Amino acid sequence: MKVLYFAWLRERVGTGEEELSPPAGITTVAALIDWLSARSAGHARAFEQREVIRAAVNQDFAGPDDPVKPGDEVAFFPPVTGGRR
Amino acid sequence: MIRVQAGDFDIGAEIAALTNRKTHIGGVVTFTGLVRDFAGDAAVATMTLEHYPGMTERMLADIEAEANRRWPLDASLIVHRHGPLEPGDNIVLVITASAHRQAAFEAAEFLVDWLKTKAPFWKREAGPGGDRWVDAKAVDDAAAARWHK
């Protein structure tokens, strides 16, 4: 599974991309966040404000209960701030 | 058409290319977003736009396709820049063209509102007070929500 981080999540994790093999029990976005949070202090800090974090699975916006599986591209990022008023 | 690029764009050249030989077009609307030199009370010296390559193009194409479903457009274009930008620089260009002006005006406004909430871009502003990531604005969500049917 390819996991991508953008903006301040990338800075806190310390990398923009990781190739990972989560255990078989990790089948949702929320479970993946739990698992990732335990990987390092940086990951924990990246995911500490979970309510503001957005996710995409295979480049489509996804919610906490949406499924993830081996081979997916899963991205985590803050709310988007393109072209501001 | 959609494009994501680091370099600047030439609005006149883009309009000319988009409308070339499409003589049934009666109106062209353009919106250009620029980097401002302020954000609230803070001065902004430079701004860096990070994006999600791949998903950005998909989201822009989806938004454009939705505008074409809702309005009878003869041509449309979204160009979005990324990377380091300075106050006064172009950020985003939206062009809509239709036989009649109303469709072009409405579709352009729709596209700009949706870009702000759907396109995966993140702004980092640098000024005298240091660097900071820009928070999403509730006002942008409200503007986009106007278009829910």
gemmi code that builds the backbone of each chain (N, CA, C; Angstrom):
import gemmi

chains = {
    "A": [
        ("MET", (0.846, -1.194, 0.000), (0.000, 0.000, 0.000), (0.884, 1.248, 0.000)),
        ("LYS", (0.525, 2.191, -0.865), (1.276, 3.447, -0.902), (0.518, 4.479, -0.072)),
        ("VAL", (1.198, 5.060, 0.938), (0.575, 6.064, 1.791), (1.259, 7.406, 1.546)),
        ("LEU", (0.454, 8.426, 1.228), (0.973, 9.761, 0.910), (0.527, 10.762, 1.967)),
        ("TYR", (1.404, 11.730, 2.230), (1.092, 12.804, 3.183), (1.349, 14.141, 2.514)),
        ("PHE", (0.461, 15.101, 2.776), (0.632, 16.431, 2.186), (0.593, 17.506, 3.267)),
        ("ALA", (1.179, 18.679, 2.907), (1.185, 19.887, 3.745), (1.757, 19.571, 5.127)),
        ("TRP", (1.074, 20.022, 6.205), (1.704, 19.849, 7.525), (1.719, 18.395, 7.979)),
        ("LEU", (0.892, 17.548, 7.399), (1.024, 16.116, 7.746), (2.362, 15.568, 7.238)),
        ("ARG", (2.740, 15.976, 6.032), (4.027, 15.552, 5.468), (5.180, 16.031, 6.355)),
        ("GLU", (5.087, 17.290, 6.801), (6.170, 17.826, 7.637), (6.274, 17.081, 8.963)),
        ("ARG", (5.135, 16.754, 9.545), (5.166, 16.081, 10.858), (5.624, 14.635, 10.738)),
        ("VAL", (5.162, 13.941, 9.708), (5.582, 12.544, 9.517), (7.061, 12.494, 9.132)),
        ("GLY", (7.500, 13.502, 8.363), (8.901, 13.546, 7.967), (9.159, 12.992, 6.578)),
        ("THR", (8.104, 12.534, 5.900), (8.235, 12.072, 4.520), (6.892, 12.257, 3.809)),
        ("GLY", (6.930, 12.342, 2.500), (5.698, 12.525, 1.748), (5.088, 11.222, 1.267)),
        ("GLU", (5.863, 10.133, 1.362), (5.389, 8.871, 0.781), (6.017, 7.684, 1.494)),
        ("GLU", (5.200, 6.688, 1.800), (5.703, 5.447, 2.397), (5.059, 4.255, 1.692)),
        ("GLU", (5.841, 3.217, 1.480), (5.306, 1.954, 0.961), (5.179, 1.021, 2.165)),
        ("LEU", (3.936, 0.655, 2.510), (3.693, -0.059, 3.761), (2.837, -1.297, 3.527)),
        ("SER", (2.949, -2.255, 4.447), (2.104, -3.449, 4.421), (1.417, -3.598, 5.765)),
        ("PRO", (0.278, -2.907, 5.942), (-0.434, -3.015, 7.216), (-0.928, -4.443, 7.436)),
        ("PRO", (-1.136, -4.845, 8.701), (-1.678, -6.176, 8.984), (-3.055, -6.373, 8.339)),
        ("ALA", (-3.450, -7.612, 8.164), (-4.690, -7.939, 7.453), (-5.917, -7.308, 8.100)),
        ("GLY", (-5.860, -7.068, 9.415), (-7.021, -6.512, 10.112), (-7.294, -5.051, 9.810)),
        ("ILE", (-6.365, -4.393, 9.121), (-6.530, -2.962, 8.817), (-7.305, -2.834, 7.509)),
        ("THR", (-8.628, -2.606, 7.618), (-9.479, -2.631, 6.421), (-10.240, -1.329, 6.183)),
        ("THR", (-10.067, -0.338, 7.073), (-10.748, 0.950, 6.867), (-9.754, 2.088, 7.046)),
        ("VAL", (-10.155, 3.266, 6.559), (-9.322, 4.460, 6.701), (-9.051, 4.734, 8.184)),
        ("ALA", (-10.091, 4.626, 9.014), (-9.929, 4.911, 10.444), (-8.945, 3.938, 11.094)),
        ("ALA", (-9.044, 2.659, 10.742), (-8.128, 1.655, 11.307), (-6.704, 1.914, 10.838)),
        ("LEU", (-6.577, 2.350, 9.603), (-5.239, 2.654, 9.080), (-4.622, 3.832, 9.842)),
        ("ILE", (-5.443, 4.842, 10.147), (-4.934, 5.991, 10.913), (-4.464, 5.525, 12.296)),
        ("ASP", (-5.244, 4.660, 12.944), (-4.832, 4.122, 14.254), (-3.473, 3.446, 14.142)),
        ("TRP", (-3.333, 2.625, 13.112), (-2.105, 1.852, 12.937), (-0.920, 2.769, 12.618)),
        ("LEU", (-1.155, 3.738, 11.734), (-0.081, 4.671, 11.364), (0.363, 5.515, 12.554)),
        ("SER", (-0.612, 5.917, 13.389), (-0.302, 6.791, 14.527), (0.710, 6.159, 15.468)),
        ("ALA", (0.744, 4.839, 15.506), (1.634, 4.126, 16.427), (3.028, 3.905, 15.826)),
        ("ARG", (3.235, 4.337, 14.592), (4.520, 4.051, 13.936), (5.668, 4.907, 14.451)),
        ("SER", (5.398, 6.167, 14.792), (6.466, 7.041, 15.296), (5.828, 8.236, 15.984)),
        ("ALA", (6.660, 8.993, 16.699), (6.169, 10.210, 17.355), (5.676, 11.201, 16.297)),
        ("GLY", (6.356, 11.250, 15.156), (5.948, 12.151, 14.082), (4.588, 11.785, 13.522)),
        ("HIS", (4.373, 10.480, 13.310), (3.055, 10.029, 12.844), (1.973, 10.390, 13.864)),
        ("ALA", (2.280, 10.157, 15.135), (1.298, 10.435, 16.195), (0.912, 11.914, 16.176)),
        ("ARG", (1.936, 12.782, 15.993), (1.669, 14.217, 15.975), (0.881, 14.607, 14.719)),
        ("ALA", (1.184, 13.962, 13.592), (0.473, 14.264, 12.350), (-1.017, 13.964, 12.483)),
        ("PHE", (-1.334, 12.873, 13.193), (-2.735, 12.426, 13.247), (-3.456, 12.835, 14.526)),
        ("GLU", (-2.820, 13.706, 15.367), (-3.432, 13.988, 16.664), (-4.746, 14.758, 16.528)),
        ("GLN", (-4.874, 15.648, 15.527), (-6.145, 16.371, 15.321), (-6.924, 15.640, 14.250)),
        ("ARG", (-7.429, 14.484, 14.610), (-8.009, 13.612, 13.600), (-9.208, 14.228, 12.893)),
        ("GLU", (-9.958, 15.093, 13.598), (-11.194, 15.630, 13.017), (-10.912, 16.579, 11.836)),
        ("VAL", (-9.699, 17.118, 11.743), (-9.433, 18.046, 10.630), (-8.724, 17.358, 9.465)),
        ("ILE", (-8.398, 16.082, 9.619), (-7.649, 15.396, 8.563), (-8.594, 14.829, 7.506)),
        ("ARG", (-8.234, 15.060, 6.251), (-8.995, 14.515, 5.132), (-8.201, 13.359, 4.518)),
        ("ALA", (-8.920, 12.451, 3.849), (-8.261, 11.292, 3.251), (-8.770, 11.079, 1.834)),
        ("ALA", (-7.937, 10.432, 1.032), (-8.361, 9.995, -0.295), (-7.846, 8.577, -0.498)),
        ("VAL", (-8.691, 7.723, -1.077), (-8.288, 6.369, -1.429), (-8.322, 6.271, -2.945)),
        ("ASN", (-7.181, 5.930, -3.517), (-7.046, 5.873, -4.977), (-7.532, 7.172, -5.636)),
        ("GLN", (-7.164, 8.289, -4.988), (-7.392, 9.642, -5.511), (-8.853, 10.067, -5.520)),
        ("ASP", (-9.694, 9.397, -4.717), (-11.049, 9.870, -4.474), (-11.182, 10.188, -2.987)),
        ("PHE", (-11.857, 11.302, -2.660), (-12.071, 11.629, -1.262), (-12.732, 10.451, -0.544)),
        ("ALA", (-12.281, 10.169, 0.678), (-12.787, 9.011, 1.424), (-13.044, 9.399, 2.877)),
        ("GLY", (-13.997, 8.707, 3.511), (-14.319, 8.936, 4.909), (-13.693, 7.865, 5.792)),
        ("PRO", (-13.840, 8.013, 7.125), (-13.200, 7.088, 8.074), (-13.617, 5.624, 7.878)),
        ("ASP", (-14.856, 5.409, 7.444), (-15.348, 4.031, 7.317), (-15.107, 3.419, 5.943)),
        ("ASP", (-14.535, 4.193, 5.041), (-14.290, 3.657, 3.695), (-13.178, 2.610, 3.729)),
        ("PRO", (-13.279, 1.608, 2.830), (-12.337, 0.489, 2.865), (-10.957, 0.834, 2.274)),
        ("VAL", (-9.938, 0.185, 2.833), (-8.592, 0.216, 2.246), (-8.105, -1.224, 2.126)),
        ("LYS", (-7.294, -1.471, 1.075), (-6.802, -2.828, 0.868), (-5.388, -2.761, 0.281)),
        ("PRO", (-4.672, -3.893, 0.297), (-3.318, -3.899, -0.263), (-3.332, -3.395, -1.709)),
        ("GLY", (-2.322, -2.607, -2.056), (-2.238, -2.084, -3.416), (-2.863, -0.707, -3.574)),
        ("ASP", (-3.682, -0.285, -2.596), (-4.327, 1.030, -2.686), (-3.302, 2.157, -2.522)),
        ("GLU", (-3.664, 3.314, -3.071), (-2.941, 4.555, -2.796), (-3.808, 5.363, -1.838)),
        ("VAL", (-3.323, 5.555, -0.613), (-4.096, 6.254, 0.409), (-3.361, 7.533, 0.778)),
        ("ALA", (-4.065, 8.663, 0.715), (-3.438, 9.958, 0.994), (-4.127, 10.628, 2.176)),
        ("PHE", (-3.308, 11.315, 2.981), (-3.825, 12.086, 4.120), (-3.361, 13.531, 3.980)),
        ("PHE", (-4.290, 14.464, 4.293), (-3.971, 15.879, 4.112), (-4.941, 16.742, 4.908)),
        ("PRO", (-4.577, 18.032, 5.118), (-5.511, 18.944, 5.761), (-6.612, 19.338, 4.772)),
        ("PRO", (-7.673, 20.004, 5.269), (-8.679, 20.533, 4.349), (-8.008, 21.380, 3.266)),
        ("VAL", (-8.518, 21.299, 2.040), (-7.852, 21.965, 0.919), (-8.039, 23.487, 1.000)),
        ("THR", (-7.040, 24.221, 0.522), (-7.089, 25.684, 0.570), (-6.686, 26.287, -0.765)),
        ("GLY", (-7.181, 25.710, -1.846), (-6.939, 26.300, -3.172), (-7.606, 27.653, -3.253)),
        ("GLY", (-7.121, 28.496, -4.126), (-7.619, 29.857, -4.391), (-8.508, 30.445, -3.321)),
        ("ARG", (-7.961, 31.269, -2.461), (-8.760, 31.826, -1.386), (-9.420, 33.129, -1.774)),
        ("ARG", (-10.535, 33.428, -1.128), (-11.224, 34.684, -1.354), (-10.433, 35.809, -0.725)),
    ],
    "B": [
        ("MET", (-11.026, 21.619, -20.920), (-9.620, 21.267, -20.749), (-9.149, 21.722, -19.380)),
        ("ILE", (-8.218, 20.979, -18.832), (-7.629, 21.398, -17.558), (-6.105, 21.247, -17.665)),
        ("ARG", (-5.403, 22.111, -16.935), (-3.941, 21.995, -16.858), (-3.472, 22.383, -15.472)),
        ("VAL", (-2.458, 21.692, -14.986), (-1.810, 22.040, -13.725), (-0.351, 22.280, -14.066)),
        ("GLN", (0.157, 23.450, -13.722), (1.508, 23.800, -14.168), (2.183, 24.742, -13.184)),
        ("ALA", (3.522, 24.742, -13.205), (4.281, 25.666, -12.356), (4.351, 27.053, -12.998)),
        ("GLY", (4.409, 27.097, -14.313), (4.622, 28.359, -15.010), (3.371, 29.221, -15.097)),
        ("ASP", (3.568, 30.463, -15.522), (2.482, 31.430, -15.668), (1.643, 31.099, -16.905)),
        ("PHE", (0.504, 31.790, -17.019), (-0.329, 31.637, -18.215), (-0.618, 33.014, -18.799)),
        ("ASP", (-0.936, 33.021, -20.101), (-1.260, 34.252, -20.829), (-2.751, 34.216, -21.145)),
        ("ILE", (-3.508, 35.066, -20.458), (-4.965, 34.988, -20.550), (-5.452, 35.194, -21.977)),
        ("GLY", (-4.897, 36.179, -22.672), (-5.322, 36.457, -24.040), (-5.065, 35.282, -24.966)),
        ("ALA", (-3.897, 34.680, -24.827), (-3.558, 33.534, -25.680), (-4.461, 32.349, -25.375)),
        ("GLU", (-4.800, 32.176, -24.111), (-5.676, 31.054, -23.732), (-7.081, 31.238, -24.313)),
        ("ILE", (-7.590, 32.475, -24.249), (-8.921, 32.737, -24.812), (-8.908, 32.495, -26.320)),
        ("ALA", (-7.866, 32.996, -26.983), (-7.784, 32.856, -28.436), (-7.736, 31.382, -28.832)),
        ("ALA", (-6.962, 30.587, -28.093), (-6.852, 29.161, -28.424), (-8.175, 28.446, -28.181)),
        ("LEU", (-8.853, 28.836, -27.096), (-10.080, 28.147, -26.703), (-11.231, 28.440, -27.668)),
        ("THR", (-11.269, 29.658, -28.193), (-12.409, 30.056, -29.019), (-12.115, 29.960, -30.519)),
        ("ASN", (-10.915, 29.563, -30.873), (-10.502, 29.515, -32.272), (-11.500, 28.718, -33.119)),
        ("ARG", (-12.060, 29.383, -34.131), (-12.986, 28.779, -35.107), (-14.329, 28.343, -34.516)),
        ("LYS", (-14.569, 28.635, -33.258), (-15.885, 28.268, -32.689), (-16.764, 29.509, -32.759)),
        ("THR", (-17.274, 29.797, -33.952), (-17.940, 31.081, -34.175), (-19.371, 31.125, -33.641)),
        ("HIS", (-19.839, 30.030, -33.058), (-21.159, 30.068, -32.430), (-21.070, 30.577, -30.990)),
        ("ILE", (-19.843, 30.754, -30.482), (-19.682, 31.301, -29.131), (-20.086, 32.772, -29.126)),
        ("GLY", (-20.967, 33.128, -28.176), (-21.410, 34.516, -28.093), (-20.818, 35.263, -26.920)),
        ("GLY", (-20.303, 34.526, -25.926), (-19.755, 35.191, -24.740), (-18.670, 34.362, -24.094)),
        ("VAL", (-17.633, 35.046, -23.612), (-16.536, 34.387, -22.905), (-16.377, 35.064, -21.552)),
        ("VAL", (-16.382, 34.256, -20.490), (-16.154, 34.788, -19.142), (-14.831, 34.235, -18.633)),
        ("THR", (-13.992, 35.110, -18.059), (-12.753, 34.628, -17.449), (-12.692, 35.062, -15.994)),
        ("PHE", (-12.146, 34.189, -15.166), (-11.813, 34.531, -13.790), (-10.336, 34.248, -13.595)),
        ("THR", (-9.611, 35.205, -13.022), (-8.202, 34.993, -12.697), (-8.002, 35.219, -11.211)),
        ("GLY", (-7.448, 34.230, -10.536), (-7.116, 34.372, -9.125), (-5.667, 34.792, -8.997)),
        ("LEU", (-5.410, 35.793, -8.124), (-4.058, 36.334, -7.932), (-3.602, 36.134, -6.498)),
        ("VAL", (-2.302, 36.123, -6.312), (-1.740, 36.103, -4.953), (-1.851, 37.511, -4.376)),
        ("ARG", (-2.478, 37.597, -3.188), (-2.579, 38.897, -2.518), (-1.374, 39.116, -1.618)),
        ("ASP", (-1.152, 40.406, -1.267), (-0.027, 40.682, -0.375), (-0.452, 40.748, 1.084)),
        ("PHE", (-1.678, 40.265, 1.374), (-2.100, 40.225, 2.770), (-2.968, 39.001, 3.001)),
        ("ALA", (-2.970, 38.544, 4.256), (-3.836, 37.446, 4.677), (-4.345, 37.822, 6.059)),
        ("GLY", (-5.581, 38.321, 6.139), (-6.060, 38.864, 7.397), (-5.239, 40.105, 7.705)),
        ("ASP", (-4.573, 40.117, 8.873), (-3.745, 41.267, 9.258), (-2.292, 41.076, 8.874)),
        ("ALA", (-1.936, 39.878, 8.360), (-0.522, 39.570, 8.143), (-0.106, 39.879, 6.713)),
        ("ALA", (1.089, 40.417, 6.566), (1.656, 40.636, 5.233), (2.154, 39.307, 4.682)),
        ("VAL", (2.021, 39.140, 3.375), (2.491, 37.907, 2.734), (3.568, 38.274, 1.717)),
        ("ALA", (4.751, 37.678, 1.880), (5.851, 37.950, 0.949), (5.874, 36.909, -0.164)),
        ("THR", (5.737, 35.646, 0.200), (5.663, 34.585, -0.809), (4.643, 33.547, -0.361)),
        ("MET", (4.144, 32.804, -1.334), (3.193, 31.754, -1.036), (3.593, 30.531, -1.849)),
        ("THR", (3.540, 29.367, -1.229), (3.851, 28.146, -1.964), (2.611, 27.265, -2.001)),
        ("LEU", (2.230, 26.853, -3.196), (1.057, 25.999, -3.373), (1.523, 24.565, -3.576)),
        ("GLU", (1.189, 23.706, -2.611), (1.468, 22.276, -2.748), (0.205, 21.605, -3.274)),
        ("HIS", (0.362, 20.544, -4.054), (-0.831, 19.836, -4.523), (-0.552, 18.337, -4.597)),
        ("TYR", (-1.569, 17.590, -4.959), (-1.513, 16.137, -5.011), (-1.533, 15.747, -6.489)),
        ("PRO", (-0.347, 15.585, -7.100), (-0.311, 15.281, -8.528), (-1.113, 14.014, -8.831)),
        ("GLY", (-1.887, 14.059, -9.862), (-2.737, 12.913, -10.188), (-4.148, 13.179, -9.713)),
        ("MET", (-4.324, 13.313, -8.392), (-5.669, 13.599, -7.883), (-6.111, 14.996, -8.292)),
        ("THR", (-5.182, 15.944, -8.314), (-5.532, 17.307, -8.721), (-6.156, 17.302, -10.114)),
        ("GLU", (-5.484, 16.644, -11.052), (-5.987, 16.606, -12.425), (-7.352, 15.915, -12.485)),
        ("ARG", (-7.508, 14.845, -11.723), (-8.804, 14.136, -11.711), (-9.913, 15.021, -11.185)),
        ("MET", (-9.630, 15.723, -10.072), (-10.665, 16.566, -9.472), (-11.034, 17.727, -10.399)),
        ("LEU", (-10.020, 18.347, -11.019), (-10.315, 19.464, -11.935), (-11.147, 18.975, -13.122)),
        ("ALA", (-10.809, 17.803, -13.649), (-11.561, 17.259, -14.790), (-13.003, 16.940, -14.367)),
        ("ASP", (-13.179, 16.406, -13.153), (-14.532, 16.121, -12.646), (-15.357, 17.396, -12.524)),
        ("ILE", (-14.728, 18.429, -11.959), (-15.441, 19.699, -11.743), (-15.836, 20.300, -13.086)),
        ("GLU", (-14.911, 20.250, -14.038), (-15.199, 20.797, -15.358), (-16.326, 20.007, -16.041)),
        ("ALA", (-16.290, 18.677, -15.909), (-17.335, 17.847, -16.521), (-18.694, 18.173, -15.912)),
        ("GLU", (-18.718, 18.423, -14.599), (-19.979, 18.760, -13.932), (-20.520, 20.097, -14.453)),
        ("ALA", (-19.656, 21.070, -14.650), (-20.094, 22.370, -15.191), (-20.676, 22.181, -16.592)),
        ("ASN", (-20.048, 21.299, -17.360), (-20.545, 21.068, -18.730), (-21.866, 20.307, -18.747)),
        ("ARG", (-22.123, 19.530, -17.670), (-23.431, 18.877, -17.571), (-24.518, 19.887, -17.233)),
        ("ARG", (-24.155, 20.881, -16.410), (-25.175, 21.802, -15.915), (-25.463, 22.959, -16.859)),
        ("TRP", (-24.461, 23.358, -17.638), (-24.643, 24.515, -18.524), (-24.223, 24.163, -19.947)),
        ("PRO", (-24.865, 24.774, -20.942), (-24.514, 24.499, -22.350), (-23.266, 25.270, -22.765)),
        ("LEU", (-22.107, 24.783, -22.358), (-20.845, 25.471, -22.674), (-20.302, 24.965, -24.009)),
        ("ASP", (-19.725, 25.867, -24.762), (-19.062, 25.483, -26.012), (-17.573, 25.235, -25.802)),
        ("ALA", (-17.036, 25.799, -24.724), (-15.629, 25.572, -24.410), (-15.399, 25.954, -22.951)),
        ("SER", (-14.439, 25.291, -22.307), (-14.080, 25.668, -20.949), (-12.625, 25.296, -20.706)),
        ("LEU", (-12.005, 26.008, -19.760), (-10.603, 25.770, -19.442), (-10.352, 26.110, -17.975)),
        ("ILE", (-9.627, 25.232, -17.303), (-9.133, 25.531, -15.955), (-7.617, 25.357, -15.994)),
        ("VAL", (-6.886, 26.398, -15.604), (-5.426, 26.291, -15.459), (-5.101, 26.635, -14.015)),
        ("HIS", (-4.414, 25.748, -13.312), (-4.052, 26.003, -11.918), (-2.552, 25.875, -11.765)),
        ("ARG", (-1.942, 26.883, -11.136), (-0.491, 26.837, -10.911), (-0.169, 26.202, -9.562)),
        ("HIS", (1.071, 25.733, -9.437), (1.561, 25.246, -8.142), (2.987, 25.730, -7.969)),
        ("GLY", (3.530, 25.524, -6.770), (4.902, 25.941, -6.496), (4.965, 27.315, -5.857)),
        ("PRO", (6.162, 27.914, -5.786), (6.325, 29.211, -5.129), (5.775, 30.362, -5.975)),
        ("LEU", (4.991, 31.238, -5.337), (4.371, 32.370, -6.026), (4.528, 33.614, -5.167)),
        ("GLU", (4.479, 34.775, -5.824), (4.613, 36.046, -5.109), (3.365, 36.890, -5.302)),
        ("PRO", (3.145, 37.877, -4.400), (1.980, 38.749, -4.562), (1.921, 39.339, -5.968)),
        ("GLY", (0.733, 39.314, -6.550), (0.546, 39.794, -7.912), (0.593, 38.686, -8.949)),
        ("ASP", (1.176, 37.547, -8.591), (1.240, 36.429, -9.549), (-0.137, 35.824, -9.782)),
        ("ASN", (-0.334, 35.300, -10.985), (-1.538, 34.523, -11.275), (-1.485, 33.187, -10.535)),
        ("ILE", (-2.633, 32.741, -10.008), (-2.724, 31.402, -9.407), (-3.578, 30.482, -10.265)),
        ("VAL", (-4.754, 30.976, -10.625), (-5.724, 30.106, -11.293), (-6.455, 30.887, -12.370)),
        ("LEU", (-6.769, 30.198, -13.457), (-7.538, 30.787, -14.554), (-8.720, 29.879, -14.863)),
        ("VAL", (-9.903, 30.483, -14.933), (-11.101, 29.752, -15.363), (-11.688, 30.502, -16.549)),
        ("ILE", (-11.920, 29.803, -17.634), (-12.568, 30.406, -18.803), (-13.774, 29.549, -19.185)),
        ("THR", (-14.898, 30.218, -19.410), (-16.083, 29.515, -19.899), (-16.617, 30.271, -21.105)),
        ("ALA", (-17.068, 29.538, -22.105), (-17.587, 30.167, -23.316), (-18.888, 29.481, -23.709)),
        ("SER", (-19.867, 30.287, -24.109), (-21.173, 29.747, -24.460), (-21.830, 30.648, -25.498)),
        ("ALA", (-22.891, 30.156, -26.097), (-23.623, 30.978, -27.056), (-24.214, 32.197, -26.371)),
        ("HIS", (-24.599, 32.025, -25.083), (-25.231, 33.106, -24.352), (-24.487, 33.368, -23.042)),
        ("ARG", (-24.484, 34.633, -22.632), (-23.614, 35.010, -21.519), (-23.995, 34.386, -20.189)),
        ("GLN", (-25.298, 34.161, -19.969), (-25.711, 33.715, -18.639), (-25.059, 32.382, -18.270)),
        ("ALA", (-25.046, 31.453, -19.213), (-24.434, 30.144, -18.939), (-22.952, 30.307, -18.627)),
        ("ALA", (-22.279, 31.188, -19.365), (-20.847, 31.377, -19.150), (-20.569, 31.992, -17.784)),
        ("PHE", (-21.367, 33.016, -17.401), (-21.185, 33.638, -16.082), (-21.422, 32.616, -14.962)),
        ("GLU", (-22.540, 31.915, -15.048), (-22.892, 30.995, -13.959), (-21.904, 29.849, -13.856)),
        ("ALA", (-21.501, 29.303, -14.992), (-20.568, 28.169, -14.962), (-19.209, 28.591, -14.404)),
        ("ALA", (-18.772, 29.807, -14.740), (-17.475, 30.280, -14.227), (-17.525, 30.403, -12.713)),
        ("GLU", (-18.625, 30.954, -12.195), (-18.736, 31.116, -10.748), (-18.790, 29.751, -10.048)),
        ("PHE", (-19.535, 28.849, -10.626), (-19.614, 27.473, -10.111), (-18.211, 26.842, -10.047)),
        ("LEU", (-17.471, 26.963, -11.120), (-16.141, 26.343, -11.172), (-15.215, 26.926, -10.112)),
        ("VAL", (-15.233, 28.243, -9.952), (-14.335, 28.865, -8.973), (-14.721, 28.433, -7.562)),
        ("ASP", (-16.024, 28.421, -7.267), (-16.458, 27.996, -5.930), (-16.038, 26.562, -5.647)),
        ("TRP", (-16.195, 25.676, -6.619), (-15.867, 24.270, -6.383), (-14.375, 24.011, -6.321)),
        ("LEU", (-13.622, 24.776, -7.090), (-12.166, 24.631, -7.042), (-11.640, 24.793, -5.624)),
        ("LYS", (-12.242, 25.754, -4.922), (-11.748, 26.082, -3.586), (-11.970, 24.963, -2.587)),
        ("THR", (-12.959, 24.123, -2.837), (-13.253, 23.093, -1.844), (-12.904, 21.686, -2.313)),
        ("LYS", (-12.725, 21.464, -3.608), (-12.505, 20.112, -4.113), (-11.092, 19.864, -4.627)),
        ("ALA", (-10.429, 20.897, -5.087), (-9.099, 20.676, -5.670), (-8.062, 20.549, -4.553)),
        ("PRO", (-7.265, 19.474, -4.565), (-6.319, 19.234, -3.460), (-5.068, 20.110, -3.542)),
        ("PHE", (-5.254, 21.383, -3.135), (-4.145, 22.338, -3.036), (-4.052, 22.826, -1.594)),
        ("TRP", (-2.817, 23.073, -1.159), (-2.586, 23.607, 0.188), (-1.615, 24.761, 0.082)),
        ("LYS", (-1.962, 25.847, 0.793), (-1.156, 27.067, 0.708), (-0.290, 27.241, 1.936)),
        ("ARG", (0.959, 27.541, 1.691), (1.852, 27.917, 2.776), (2.304, 29.352, 2.521)),
        ("GLU", (1.995, 30.239, 3.463), (2.335, 31.645, 3.296), (3.539, 31.990, 4.149)),
        ("ALA", (4.432, 32.796, 3.574), (5.603, 33.270, 4.303), (5.559, 34.785, 4.345)),
        ("GLY", (5.768, 35.341, 5.528), (5.781, 36.794, 5.688), (6.724, 37.173, 6.815)),
        ("PRO", (6.670, 38.428, 7.252), (7.568, 38.884, 8.321), (7.414, 38.061, 9.600)),
        ("GLY", (6.209, 37.529, 9.836), (5.970, 36.777, 11.066), (6.323, 35.304, 10.958)),
        ("GLY", (6.881, 34.876, 9.829), (7.239, 33.468, 9.665), (6.338, 32.760, 8.669)),
        ("ASP", (6.469, 31.442, 8.630), (5.704, 30.613, 7.687), (4.486, 30.011, 8.381)),
        ("ARG", (3.405, 29.843, 7.610), (2.273, 29.119, 8.181), (1.429, 28.514, 7.066)),
        ("TRP", (0.849, 27.355, 7.378), (-0.122, 26.746, 6.467), (-1.446, 27.465, 6.637)),
        ("VAL", (-2.100, 27.730, 5.523), (-3.365, 28.456, 5.554), (-4.491, 27.482, 5.893)),
        ("ASP", (-5.348, 27.886, 6.847), (-6.494, 27.057, 7.213), (-7.592, 27.176, 6.162)),
        ("ALA", (-8.354, 26.108, 6.030), (-9.523, 26.160, 5.144), (-10.531, 27.146, 5.723)),
        ("LYS", (-11.298, 27.755, 4.831), (-12.264, 28.753, 5.284), (-13.678, 28.222, 5.195)),
        ("ALA", (-14.434, 28.406, 6.264), (-15.841, 27.982, 6.259), (-16.604, 28.716, 5.165)),
        ("VAL", (-16.194, 29.951, 4.858), (-16.914, 30.732, 3.849), (-16.823, 30.070, 2.471)),
        ("ASP", (-15.698, 29.399, 2.205), (-15.569, 28.717, 0.919), (-16.503, 27.517, 0.832)),
        ("ASP", (-16.636, 26.786, 1.948), (-17.575, 25.666, 1.960), (-18.992, 26.158, 1.723)),
        ("ALA", (-19.319, 27.303, 2.347), (-20.673, 27.852, 2.195), (-20.916, 28.284, 0.753)),
        ("ALA", (-19.897, 28.870, 0.119), (-20.050, 29.313, -1.270), (-20.260, 28.104, -2.182)),
        ("ALA", (-19.524, 27.029, -1.941), (-19.669, 25.830, -2.773), (-21.020, 25.167, -2.528)),
        ("ALA", (-21.497, 25.220, -1.267), (-22.755, 24.560, -0.915), (-23.952, 25.185, -1.631)),
        ("ARG", (-23.815, 26.441, -2.052), (-24.903, 27.095, -2.786), (-25.275, 26.320, -4.042)),
        ("TRP", (-24.309, 25.541, -4.557), (-24.519, 24.887, -5.849), (-25.081, 23.476, -5.715)),
        ("HIS", (-25.273, 23.012, -4.473), (-25.858, 21.683, -4.292), (-27.288, 21.680, -4.793)),
        ("LYS", (-27.623, 20.659, -5.554), (-29.001, 20.568, -6.043), (-29.677, 19.368, -5.413)),
    ],
}
model = gemmi.Model(1)
for chain_id, residues in chains.items():
    chain = gemmi.Chain(chain_id)
    for i, (resn, *xyz) in enumerate(residues, 1):
        res = gemmi.Residue()
        res.name, res.seqid = resn, gemmi.SeqId(i, " ")
        for name, pos in zip(("N", "CA", "C"), xyz):
            atom = gemmi.Atom()
            atom.name, atom.element = name, gemmi.Element(name[0])
            atom.pos, atom.b_iso = gemmi.Position(*pos), 0.0
            res.add_atom(atom)
        chain.add_residue(res)
    model.add_chain(chain)
structure = gemmi.Structure()
structure.add_model(model)
structure.setup_entities()
